Amino acid sequence: MKTLYCICSLASALAMGLAPGWAGAASTDAPQVASPGDAGKSQIWVNLGGFSRHFASNKGYNENNLGLGLEYRTSPEIAYMAGAYYNSVRKTTSYAAVNWQPWQLGPVKLGAALGVMNGYPSLADGGSFFAALPLATVEGRHFGINVGVVPSMGKVDGALIIQFKLRLN
């Protein structure tokens, strides 16, 4: 319950910080949400890890998944991601992925992240494996979030994940 409270609090704070930009995006003032003029500019983000909420909540998973990573967005549809975080089974996971988001619904980009990760003993004995997950992204001028869903299948207990990021340029 404490994790869910933290997730809701941080997501709410971020949404409140982005909301003025959404409302003023049509004005001539500097908008808080990335403008269409930013579409051709590359962006560098630092990912700070985040939180997960597992569908099998009674299994004692770690849901505070802090970490550090970089995200390089080359266009509104493509971003390259790499980093490490403390995972749900209390191991360090390293990852490298391409985030492809061809659809946009208002300020929300929709698509999937495809990549390689490690650190889960029940998958590839903790070694590297390919992974794909649906991913939604909201990016403001300085702050953003990635929200993903890890589906439950085989040895994987699914989860909702939230990753926080700060724009560097």
C-alpha positions in Angstrom: 0.0 0.0 0.0 2.9 2.3 0.8 4.3 1.8 -2.7 0.9 2.5 -4.3 0.7 5.7 -2.3 4.2 6.8 -3.5 3.3 6.0 -7.1 0.1 8.0 -6.9 1.8 10.9 -5.1 4.6 11.2 -7.5 2.4 10.8 -10.6 0.0 13.4 -9.2 2.8 15.9 -8.6 4.2 15.4 -12.0 0.8 15.7 -13.6 0.2 19.0 -11.7 3.5 20.3 -12.9 2.7 19.4 -16.5 -0.9 20.6 -16.5 -0.3 24.3 -16.8 1.8 23.6 -19.9 -1.1 21.6 -21.5 -3.5 24.4 -20.8 -1.2 27.1 -22.2 0.2 25.1 -25.1 -1.8 27.2 -27.6 -0.5 30.5 -26.2 2.5 32.4 -27.5 4.2 32.0 -24.1 6.9 29.3 -23.7 4.8 26.1 -23.4 5.6 23.5 -20.7 4.9 20.5 -22.9 7.3 19.9 -25.8 6.0 21.9 -28.8 5.8 20.7 -32.4 8.8 22.9 -33.1 10.8 20.5 -30.9 9.9 17.6 -33.2 13.1 17.8 -35.2 15.4 18.3 -32.2 17.1 15.4 -30.4 16.5 15.2 -26.7 18.6 13.7 -23.9 16.8 12.5 -20.8 18.1 11.0 -17.6 15.9 8.2 -16.2 15.7 7.9 -12.5 14.1 4.5 -12.2 10.7 4.4 -10.7 8.1 2.1 -9.2 6.2 -1.1 -10.1 2.9 -2.5 -8.9 2.7 -6.3 -9.4 -0.5 -8.0 -10.3 0.5 -10.8 -7.9 0.9 -8.4 -5.0 1.1 -11.2 -2.3 4.5 -12.5 -3.5 6.7 -9.9 -1.7 8.2 -8.2 -4.7 10.3 -5.1 -4.4 8.3 -2.3 -5.9 10.7 0.6 -5.4 12.9 0.2 -8.5 15.3 3.2 -8.4 18.0 3.3 -10.9 19.8 5.5 -13.4 19.7 5.5 -17.2 19.9 7.7 -20.3 17.3 8.1 -23.0 18.2 9.7 -26.4 15.1 10.7 -28.3 16.0 11.2 -32.0 12.4 12.0 -33.1 8.9 12.1 -31.7 8.6 8.3 -32.5 12.0 6.9 -31.6 14.1 6.9 -28.4 17.1 4.8 -27.4 17.3 3.8 -23.7 20.0 2.2 -21.6 20.6 2.0 -17.8 20.3 0.0 -14.7 17.8 -0.3 -11.8 17.2 -2.4 -8.7 14.6 -4.9 -9.8 11.5 -6.5 -8.3 13.5 -9.6 -7.2 16.1 -7.4 -5.5 18.8 -7.8 -8.1 20.4 -5.2 -10.4 19.0 -5.2 -14.0 20.9 -3.6 -16.9 18.9 -2.8 -20.0 19.3 -1.4 -23.5 16.2 -0.8 -25.7 14.6 1.1 -28.5 11.3 2.8 -27.6 9.2 3.0 -30.8 6.0 5.1 -30.3 4.3 5.8 -33.6 0.9 6.9 -32.1 0.0 9.9 -30.1 -3.1 10.7 -28.1 -3.0 14.3 -27.0 0.2 14.6 -24.9 0.6 10.8 -24.6 2.9 8.9 -27.0 2.0 5.2 -27.4 4.0 2.2 -28.6 6.5 -0.4 -27.3 10.0 -0.7 -26.0 12.1 -3.6 -27.5 15.4 -4.5 -26.0 17.7 -6.7 -24.0 17.9 -6.9 -20.2 19.2 -9.1 -17.4 19.1 -9.7 -13.7 16.1 -11.9 -13.3 17.1 -15.4 -12.0 14.0 -17.1 -13.3 14.7 -15.9 -16.9 17.9 -17.0 -18.6 19.4 -17.9 -15.2 19.8 -14.1 -14.6 21.6 -13.6 -17.9 20.5 -11.5 -20.8 17.2 -12.0 -22.6 15.1 -10.1 -25.1 12.0 -8.2 -23.9 9.2 -6.2 -25.3 6.6 -4.2 -23.4 3.8 -1.7 -24.3 4.9 1.8 -23.2 3.2 5.1 -22.9 5.2 8.4 -22.5 4.3 11.9 -21.4 7.0 14.4 -21.8 7.0 18.0 -20.6 9.7 20.6 -21.2 11.8 19.3 -18.3 10.0 16.3 -16.8 8.5 13.1 -18.1 7.2 9.7 -17.3 7.2 6.3 -19.0 4.4 4.0 -18.1 4.6 0.4 -19.1 2.9 -2.9 -18.6 4.8 -6.2 -18.1 2.4 -8.9 -19.1 2.0 -12.0 -16.9 3.2 -15.1 -18.9 5.2 -18.2 -18.1 7.6 -17.5 -15.2 6.8 -13.7 -15.3 4.4 -12.1 -12.9 3.1 -9.0 -14.6 3.3 -5.5 -13.3 2.5 -1.9 -14.1 5.7 0.2 -14.1 6.3 3.9 -13.9 9.7 5.4 -14.7 10.6 9.1 -14.0 12.9 11.2 -16.2 14.4 14.6 -16.4 15.4 16.3 -19.7 19.0 17.5 -19.9 18.8 19.6 -23.1 
